[in-house]
Amino acid sequence: MICAEKLQRLMMAGVLALSWFLISVGSVYGFVLLGFVIAMIVIWAVTDFCPSIWVLSKLVGRCKSAC
């Protein structure tokens, strides 16, 4: 079963791939999308709070810790 952290990483990879595609075809939306992803990663790094993991953990549950 997939958990919130793994799903968030897969979604981030998909969004980054989409932004890369949009940039490659000359769309400004690719840069907007890339800027949004960068901003969310900075928020995650500074506050140790990731909004997407918070929402996904409510929907699919968190990963079980190995410790």
C-alpha positions as CSV (number, residue, x, y, z in Angstrom):
1,M,0.0,0.0,0.0
2,I,1.2,3.5,-0.8
3,C,1.7,6.0,2.0
4,A,1.7,9.8,2.2
5,E,5.5,10.3,2.0
6,K,6.0,8.0,-1.0
7,L,2.9,9.4,-2.8
8,Q,4.2,13.0,-2.2
9,R,7.6,12.1,-3.8
10,L,5.9,10.6,-6.8
11,M,3.6,13.6,-7.2
12,M,6.6,16.0,-6.9
13,A,8.4,14.0,-9.6
14,G,5.4,14.2,-11.8
15,V,5.0,17.9,-11.3
16,L,8.7,18.5,-12.0
17,A,8.5,16.4,-15.2
18,L,5.4,18.4,-16.3
19,S,7.1,21.7,-15.6
20,W,10.2,20.5,-17.6
21,F,8.0,19.6,-20.5
22,L,6.2,22.9,-20.4
23,I,9.5,24.8,-20.3
24,S,10.8,22.7,-23.3
25,V,7.8,23.6,-25.4
26,G,8.2,27.3,-24.5
27,S,5.3,27.8,-22.1
28,V,5.7,30.3,-19.3
29,Y,3.5,28.0,-17.2
30,G,6.4,25.7,-16.8
31,F,8.4,28.4,-15.0
32,V,5.4,29.3,-12.8
33,L,4.9,25.6,-11.8
34,L,8.7,25.2,-11.2
35,G,8.6,28.4,-9.0
36,F,5.7,27.0,-7.0
37,V,7.5,23.7,-6.4
38,I,10.7,25.5,-5.3
39,A,8.7,27.7,-2.9
40,M,7.0,24.7,-1.4
41,I,10.3,22.9,-0.9
42,V,11.8,26.0,0.8
43,I,8.7,26.2,3.1
44,W,9.3,22.5,3.9
45,A,13.0,23.1,4.6
46,V,12.5,26.2,6.8
47,T,9.5,25.2,8.8
48,D,9.7,21.4,8.7
49,F,6.1,21.4,7.6
50,C,5.0,20.1,4.2
51,P,1.4,20.9,3.3
52,S,1.1,18.2,0.8
53,I,2.3,15.5,3.2
54,W,-0.1,16.9,5.8
55,V,-3.1,16.6,3.4
56,L,-2.0,13.2,2.0
57,S,-1.5,11.7,5.5
58,K,-5.2,12.5,6.2
59,L,-6.3,10.7,3.0
60,V,-4.0,7.7,2.7
61,G,-2.1,7.5,6.1
62,R,1.5,8.0,7.0
63,C,4.4,5.5,6.4
64,K,5.2,3.2,9.2
65,S,8.5,4.1,10.9
66,A,11.3,1.5,11.0
67,C,12.5,2.7,14.4
